[in-house]
Amino acid sequence: MVLLCNCHDGYVEHDGFIEIYNNSEQDIVWLQRSYSTANDTATLSESTPWRNMESYVITSGDSYVQDFNISNFQYILKEGWFQYYLFNYDSLINITWERIRDENIILKKVYFETWEDMEACNFTITYP
Protein backbone atom coordinates (compact mmCIF):
# COMPACT_ATOMS: atom_id res chain seq x y z
CA MET A 1 0.00 0.00 0.00
CA VAL A 2 1.32 3.45 -0.82
CA LEU A 3 -0.41 5.28 2.02
CA LEU A 4 1.86 8.02 3.27
CA CYS A 5 0.61 9.30 6.61
CA ASN A 6 2.02 10.20 9.98
CA CYS A 7 1.14 7.74 12.69
CA HIS A 8 1.79 10.08 15.59
CA ASP A 9 1.65 7.53 18.40
CA GLY A 10 2.95 4.35 16.79
CA TYR A 11 0.35 1.78 15.80
CA VAL A 12 -2.99 3.35 14.98
CA GLU A 13 -6.21 1.37 14.87
CA HIS A 14 -8.15 1.28 11.60
CA ASP A 15 -11.60 2.72 12.17
CA GLY A 16 -12.66 3.68 8.64
CA PHE A 17 -12.53 2.32 5.13
CA ILE A 18 -12.90 3.18 1.48
CA GLU A 19 -14.19 0.54 -0.94
CA ILE A 20 -13.10 0.31 -4.57
CA TYR A 21 -15.55 -1.47 -6.89
CA ASN A 22 -14.53 -2.96 -10.21
CA ASN A 23 -17.72 -3.19 -12.29
CA SER A 24 -15.80 -3.69 -15.52
CA GLU A 25 -14.94 -6.79 -17.54
CA GLN A 26 -11.21 -6.29 -16.92
CA ASP A 27 -8.94 -6.67 -13.92
CA ILE A 28 -7.70 -3.38 -12.49
CA VAL A 29 -4.90 -2.32 -10.17
CA TRP A 30 -5.24 0.53 -7.66
CA LEU A 31 -2.72 2.99 -6.29
CA GLN A 32 -3.33 5.56 -3.56
CA ARG A 33 -1.15 8.63 -3.10
CA SER A 34 -1.38 11.23 -0.36
CA TYR A 35 0.22 14.61 0.02
CA SER A 36 0.53 16.52 3.24
CA THR A 37 0.52 20.01 1.72
CA ALA A 38 -1.69 21.62 -0.85
CA ASN A 39 1.37 22.71 -2.85
CA ASP A 40 2.53 19.16 -3.55
CA THR A 41 1.89 18.01 -7.10
CA ALA A 42 0.53 14.66 -8.18
CA THR A 43 3.17 12.80 -10.08
CA LEU A 44 3.65 9.13 -10.54
CA SER A 45 6.97 7.86 -9.24
CA GLU A 46 9.96 7.22 -11.46
CA SER A 47 9.91 3.52 -10.62
CA THR A 48 7.04 1.08 -10.31
CA PRO A 49 5.24 2.02 -7.07
CA TRP A 50 4.23 -1.52 -6.03
CA ARG A 51 6.46 -4.00 -4.26
CA ASN A 52 3.91 -6.73 -4.92
CA MET A 53 1.44 -5.52 -7.54
CA GLU A 54 -0.70 -8.65 -7.21
CA SER A 55 -1.84 -7.40 -3.79
CA TYR A 56 -3.49 -4.39 -5.47
CA VAL A 57 -5.39 -6.24 -8.20
CA ILE A 58 -9.18 -6.07 -8.13
CA THR A 59 -10.62 -8.72 -10.41
CA SER A 60 -13.57 -8.09 -12.69
CA GLY A 61 -16.81 -7.79 -10.70
CA ASP A 62 -15.03 -7.70 -7.35
CA SER A 63 -14.19 -4.98 -4.82
CA TYR A 64 -11.41 -4.13 -2.38
CA VAL A 65 -11.75 -2.54 1.05
CA GLN A 66 -8.89 -0.31 2.16
CA ASP A 67 -8.92 0.14 5.92
CA PHE A 68 -7.60 3.39 7.33
CA ASN A 69 -7.46 5.49 10.46
CA ILE A 70 -9.99 8.34 10.25
CA SER A 71 -7.91 10.77 12.29
CA ASN A 72 -4.86 10.20 10.05
CA PHE A 73 -6.88 10.82 6.88
CA GLN A 74 -8.49 13.91 8.40
CA TYR A 75 -5.07 15.19 9.50
CA ILE A 76 -3.70 14.91 5.95
CA LEU A 77 -6.84 16.47 4.44
CA LYS A 78 -6.45 19.60 6.61
CA GLU A 79 -3.58 20.75 4.37
CA GLY A 80 -3.14 18.06 1.74
CA TRP A 81 -5.13 15.58 -0.34
CA PHE A 82 -5.47 12.00 -1.59
CA GLN A 83 -5.57 10.60 -5.08
CA TYR A 84 -6.52 7.12 -6.20
CA TYR A 85 -5.33 5.82 -9.55
CA LEU A 86 -6.88 2.84 -11.32
CA PHE A 87 -4.89 1.04 -14.01
CA ASN A 88 -5.66 -1.79 -16.40
CA TYR A 89 -3.85 -4.88 -15.09
CA ASP A 90 -2.93 -6.12 -18.58
CA SER A 91 -1.46 -2.72 -19.45
CA LEU A 92 0.81 -2.86 -16.40
CA ILE A 93 2.00 -6.32 -17.45
CA ASN A 94 2.55 -5.49 -21.13
CA ILE A 95 3.64 -1.83 -21.14
CA THR A 96 6.66 -0.35 -19.40
CA TRP A 97 6.01 1.74 -16.31
CA GLU A 98 7.85 4.65 -17.92
CA ARG A 99 5.39 4.70 -20.82
CA ILE A 100 2.37 4.32 -18.52
CA ARG A 101 3.62 7.22 -16.40
CA ASP A 102 4.74 9.46 -19.27
CA GLU A 103 1.64 8.89 -21.43
CA ASN A 104 -0.76 8.93 -18.48
CA ILE A 105 -2.21 5.50 -19.28
CA ILE A 106 -4.69 5.52 -16.41
CA LEU A 107 -8.25 4.21 -16.39
CA LYS A 108 -9.48 6.57 -13.69
CA LYS A 109 -8.10 9.09 -11.22
CA VAL A 110 -10.12 10.12 -8.15
CA TYR A 111 -9.13 13.20 -6.17
CA PHE A 112 -10.13 13.89 -2.56
CA GLU A 113 -9.29 17.38 -1.32
CA THR A 114 -11.54 17.38 1.75
CA TRP A 115 -13.13 14.93 4.15
CA GLU A 116 -16.46 16.08 2.72
CA ASP A 117 -15.30 14.88 -0.74
CA MET A 118 -14.90 11.40 0.72
CA GLU A 119 -18.26 11.58 2.48
CA ALA A 120 -19.96 12.79 -0.73
CA CYS A 121 -19.00 9.58 -2.53
CA ASN A 122 -19.94 7.51 0.53
CA PHE A 123 -16.31 6.36 0.83
CA THR A 124 -16.53 4.41 -2.43
CA ILE A 125 -14.76 4.51 -5.77
CA THR A 126 -16.40 2.73 -8.68
CA TYR A 127 -14.87 1.78 -12.01
CA PRO A 128 -15.99 2.46 -14.63
DRENMAR-20555 format. One line per field, with one value per residue (C-alpha): x, y, z; chain. Coordinates in pm, 1 decimal. Example, Ala and Ser with C-alpha at 12.3 -4.5 7.8 and 13.67 -1.06 7.14 Angstrom:
2
c1 <- 1230.0;1367.0
c2 <- -450.0;-106.0
c3 <- 780.0;714.0
ch <- A;A
end
This chain:
128
c1 <- 0.0;131.8;-40.9;186.4;61.1;201.8;114.5;178.5;165.3;295.4;34.9;-299.4;-621.4;-814.9;-1160.2;-1266.3;-1252.7;-1290.0;-1418.9;-1310.3;-1555.5;-1453.2;-1771.6;-1579.8;-1494.4;-1121.3;-894.3;-770.2;-489.8;-524.5;-271.9;-333.3;-115.1;-138.3;22.0;53.2;52.1;-169.3;137.0;253.5;189.1;53.4;317.2;365.0;697.1;996.1;991.4;704.1;524.5;423.5;646.5;391.2;144.2;-70.1;-183.9;-348.9;-539.2;-918.4;-1062.4;-1357.4;-1681.2;-1502.7;-1418.9;-1141.2;-1175.2;-888.5;-892.5;-759.7;-746.3;-999.1;-791.2;-485.6;-687.9;-849.2;-506.8;-370.0;-683.6;-644.6;-358.3;-314.4;-513.0;-546.6;-557.0;-652.2;-532.7;-688.2;-488.7;-566.0;-385.0;-292.5;-145.8;81.3;199.9;254.8;363.9;665.7;600.6;785.3;539.0;237.0;362.1;473.7;164.4;-75.6;-221.5;-468.7;-825.2;-948.2;-810.5;-1012.0;-913.3;-1013.0;-928.9;-1153.5;-1313.2;-1646.1;-1530.2;-1490.0;-1826.2;-1996.1;-1900.3;-1994.0;-1631.3;-1653.1;-1476.0;-1639.5;-1487.0;-1599.4
c2 <- 0.0;345.2;527.8;801.9;930.3;1019.6;774.3;1007.8;753.3;435.0;177.6;335.2;137.3;128.2;272.4;368.0;232.1;317.8;53.7;30.9;-147.3;-296.0;-319.2;-369.1;-678.6;-629.3;-666.5;-338.3;-231.7;53.5;298.9;555.6;862.6;1123.2;1461.2;1652.4;2000.8;2161.6;2270.8;1915.9;1800.6;1466.0;1280.2;912.6;786.4;721.6;352.2;108.4;201.5;-152.0;-400.4;-673.2;-552.1;-865.4;-739.7;-439.0;-624.2;-607.0;-872.1;-808.5;-778.7;-769.9;-498.0;-413.4;-253.6;-31.2;14.4;339.4;549.0;833.8;1077.5;1020.3;1081.7;1391.4;1518.5;1490.6;1647.2;1959.6;2075.0;1805.9;1558.2;1200.3;1059.9;712.0;582.4;283.6;104.1;-179.4;-487.9;-612.1;-272.0;-285.9;-631.6;-548.9;-182.6;-35.0;174.3;465.5;469.5;432.0;721.7;946.5;889.2;892.7;549.7;552.0;421.0;656.8;909.1;1012.3;1320.2;1389.3;1737.5;1738.1;1492.8;1608.3;1488.5;1139.6;1157.5;1278.8;958.3;751.0;635.9;441.4;450.6;272.6;178.5;246.2
c3 <- 0.0;-81.8;202.0;327.3;660.7;997.6;1269.3;1559.5;1840.4;1678.8;1579.7;1497.6;1487.2;1159.8;1216.8;864.3;513.1;147.8;-93.6;-456.6;-688.6;-1021.1;-1229.1;-1551.8;-1753.7;-1691.9;-1391.8;-1248.5;-1016.6;-766.4;-629.0;-356.3;-310.2;-36.4;2.1;324.3;172.4;-85.5;-284.6;-355.2;-710.2;-818.4;-1007.9;-1053.6;-924.3;-1146.0;-1062.2;-1031.3;-706.5;-603.0;-425.9;-492.2;-754.4;-720.9;-378.5;-547.4;-820.1;-813.3;-1041.2;-1269.0;-1069.9;-734.8;-482.0;-237.8;105.2;215.5;592.3;733.0;1045.8;1024.5;1229.0;1004.8;688.2;839.8;949.8;594.6;444.3;661.2;437.1;174.4;-34.2;-158.5;-508.2;-619.8;-955.5;-1131.5;-1401.1;-1639.7;-1509.4;-1858.3;-1945.0;-1640.4;-1744.9;-2113.1;-2113.7;-1940.2;-1630.5;-1791.9;-2082.0;-1852.5;-1639.8;-1927.4;-2143.2;-1847.6;-1928.4;-1640.6;-1639.3;-1369.2;-1121.9;-815.5;-616.8;-255.9;-131.6;175.3;414.9;272.0;-73.6;71.8;248.0;-72.6;-253.3;52.6;83.2;-242.7;-576.9;-867.7;-1201.1;-1463.4
ch <- A;A;A;A;A;A;A;A;A;A;A;A;A;A;A;A;A;A;A;A;A;A;A;A;A;A;A;A;A;A;A;A;A;A;A;A;A;A;A;A;A;A;A;A;A;A;A;A;A;A;A;A;A;A;A;A;A;A;A;A;A;A;A;A;A;A;A;A;A;A;A;A;A;A;A;A;A;A;A;A;A;A;A;A;A;A;A;A;A;A;A;A;A;A;A;A;A;A;A;A;A;A;A;A;A;A;A;A;A;A;A;A;A;A;A;A;A;A;A;A;A;A;A;A;A;A;A;A
end
